[in-house]
Amino acid sequence: MMGAVKAAADVHLSDEIVVLQREDPITAAYYYMFRRDYRAARRMADVASLSDNGKTRLLAEHVKGLVARGLNDWSEAANHFRAVIESNPEF
């Protein structure tokens, strides 16, 4: 019985994630970072990078740095973080 409850909860959660991916890719990216799903986090950051909103694009660059850091690609992470700071020194 517990398996059925967990499966139902997973379906509900996946429906919420689909909405997040569409409506708020930055929040979805941070969710995927928390789960250490770096590929999905990067995909959401790439989507957010296309936003008309400057803050969203800045956060997308930050997520790309976090993804690179999570993958131990320190020079790539530094490049993304540097781009964020150069774009907004108060970030």
C-alpha positions, 0 to 999 in steps of 0.5 A, spaced: 500 500 500 505 504 501 508 503 494 501 506 491 501 512 496 508 514 494 507 513 486 501 517 487 505 523 491 511 522 485 505 523 480 503 529 483 510 532 484 512 531 477 506 535 475 508 541 479 515 540 476 512 541 469 508 547 471 515 550 474 519 548 468 514 552 464 512 558 469 519 559 473 525 555 470 529 559 475 526 555 481 525 549 477 533 550 476 534 551 483 530 545 485 534 540 480 540 543 483 538 541 490 536 534 487 543 534 484 540 533 477 545 538 474 543 536 467 536 538 468 538 544 472 543 546 466 537 545 461 532 550 466 538 555 466 538 555 459 531 556 458 531 562 463 537 565 459 532 567 454 528 571 458 526 578 457 527 579 464 535 581 466 534 579 473 532 572 470 538 572 466 542 574 471 540 568 476 540 563 470 548 565 469 548 564 477 545 557 476 550 555 470 556 557 475 553 552 480 552 547 475 559 547 473 561 547 481 557 541 482 560 538 476 567 540 479 569 544 473 572 550 477 574 554 471 567 554 468 564 555 474 569 561 475 567 564 468 559 564 470 560 567 477 565 572 474 560 574 469 554 575 474 559 579 478 561 584 472 553 584 470 551 586 477 557 587 482 551 587 488 549 580 486 
